[in-house]
Amino acid sequence: MSPVERRLSAAAVVAIWGIFNAALIAILIGFTAVRSGPGLDIVLYAASAALVFAVAVAVWLTRRRDHQPLARGLRLSSRPAAALLLAVGVALIWLGLPFGAWLPMVAVVPLVAALVMEIAARRSSSRLSIPNRTSTPQPQPRESRPTSKRSW
Amino acid sequence: MTARTTPVPYASPADEERDGWPQWLLSTDHKRIGLLTIGTALILFFFNGGIALTMRAQLAQPGQDILSPQSYLQFMTMHGTGMIAVTITPLALGLGVYLVPLQIGAPRIAAPRATLLGYWLYVAGAIMLIWGFLTPEGASTGWWGYTPLSNSIYTQGPGQSLWAAGFFLAGAGMVLQGGTTLWTILRLRAPGVTLMRIPVFAWAQLVTCLMVFAAFPALLAAMVLVSVGRIDPHLFTSNAWNIGYENLFWFYGHPVVYVMFFPFVGCVAEALATFSGRRFFGYQGTVLSLLAFAAGSMAVWGHHLFASGQEINDYFSLTSILLTIPAGVEYFGFLGTLFGGRLRYTTSMLFALAFIPQFLVGGLTGILVGNPTIDYHVNNSYFVLGHFHYTLMAGSVFGFFAGFYLWFPKATGLMLRERLGRLHFVLMVIGVNIAFIPFFILGYDGMPRWMATYPAGAGFTTLSLISSIGAGIIGLSMMIFAYNLWISARLKVPAPADPWQGQTLEWVTSSPPPRYNFDLAHPVPRVRSYAPLLDLRENARKSG
């Protein structure tokens, strides 16, 4: 692995992209120096660049905490219907805009159902069995409760 | 092929998913979510294409009344919003959801349920957009929905509200899909797959997803503003609000063009390298140019406001024209890859080759409209339509088909009919150029967009008719494409794991890939470059 490859971590790439944007913001500020007060364009662009740096920090922090997430095995993704119910709930909230406030109230039902499913999914999370094919010691799956029905 | 000891987990065959439709619709397998996203977007491509054909029928001759002026505006709004928000953007990001984990040796996508949620939000958004279009007072304010025109005083009825809701939901869905793809590239690469060893397509997805993350929240905020304006129409009485909305919208509205472009640059790069039998030329330069291009394209939104007189035109003109530098580096990479290669003219390669000059037309005319003096002249004319239809239709859609014909065998395990593919290609090249070249001349001669008809003596009739004929040919080419899909699904010619002598990791696994992408029969090989399978073939050749 070349030194460039070693230094070019995921967090570094995102940060570099943020720096590119920050440089363009600096030039924009230079162009707008004659204007009084910070314009919306600068605020908007700066907020967006801040989001990028937040991603870089998040990547850096998670990498420190968990160097190789794949090595822990595959977590079973259970109760995916929660995603559909959540989407239905959010859509019903938005439908309140043209059709009145009663629809967001109806949205409570799928949203609560999605929440219940999500909690249940987190409680029953389990991992796939991994056939031992490598010489590298594989981490054992965490203690998990068997689920009666696996859904993906 | 030497398998490497790797901690990538392989699932047993017992972990394969079942094939019923509930398992498909609620699957957290990134491949199924990706295929659902691409499939839904393709259906909507036909729908929005049908809308475009209706508009071209209306404009083929002056004074026609296939559509009333109000209906024409509604069709225009649906075509623009539909193509951008629920067709080409999902095609671009859906390809990433499907391919990125395969290309980086990952067994899954990050946060698969969030990716699934993204798909369902996108579907909900598409339904609401179409629902709004079908109401008697559908949205008719253009795909940008400028205020105060989009508030409840000037645009009454539920159509505009459904438009705002649909745009918001589809945008939120794409943020989720883009976010999970981004996190997958950043955190779930297989051991040995450094960022400088991922394929150009994965890099294109990385910068695309960064742009989604940085720019799409502005769309969500803009749609909330439109919605508030529908509840309280007196909000937008100050012009500061209106200019603020324009800034918010275009802060999304310009980067989304690149979101609809970079993934297809990646498709073209992969197709050119595969069918030239060569490594992609200038990989590091292309990667750097993609990063610079993506950053630069975040800084050009103000050129959409040139004519408003409310923006720093010098800056936005400078940044717009500067984009030619990274674009030039990418083109250099394309041409360098072709140079000296053993070219195979498959359908995928033909689409990739046609992308190069056609997108160049879109890009070069972009430099023209990035210049305020020219922009003032052609603003809101057919010239601008010509520019972005060359960018999106002659560019991005051709890039998509290059990728579609390349990866269809991998995704389905079936081969498409090459002859039909070539017919599709030929008709599409003819149709696109006949349809969109007249736009430049019409626009330069002063034909305004958003007009449901034009006077017979205005000098627009012949070129409008030619353009409509071109649109019809595009429609015919899409029928050929649909027939190709249908007949290939019926004939079921099986695809091998690597039908094209591919270079990247997805070609090492079976067609279609197993649930967790790689298994004991198809392990992730040692990755030493961005073309690991080419490395293996070269090593095998050297060792005899």
Interface residues (C-beta under 8 A of the other chain):
Chain A: M1 S2 V4 E5 R6 L8 S9 A10 A11 V13 V14 I16 W17 F20 N21 L24 I25 I27 L28 F31 T32 R35 L40 D41 L44 Y45 S48 A49 L51 V52 V55 V59 T62 R63 Q68 P69 L70 A71 G73 L74 S77 P80 A81 A82 A83 L84 L86 A87 V88 V90 A91 W94 L95 L97 P98 F99 L128 S129 I130 P131 R133 T134 S135 T136 Q138 S151 W152
Chain B: T5 T6 P7 V8 P9 Y10 A11 S12 D15 E17 Q23 L25 L26 S27 T28 D29 A106 P107 R108 P112 R113 A114 L116 L117 W120 L121 V123 A124 I127 M128 P158 S161 L162 A164 A165 F168 L169 A172 L182 I185 L186 R187 L188 A190 P191 T194 L195 M196 R197 L206 V207 L210 F213 A214 A215 P217 A218 S227 R230 I231 I243 G244 N247 L248 F251 L291 A292 A294 A295 G296 M298 A299 G302 E311 I312 D314 Y315 T319 R515 Y516 L520 P523
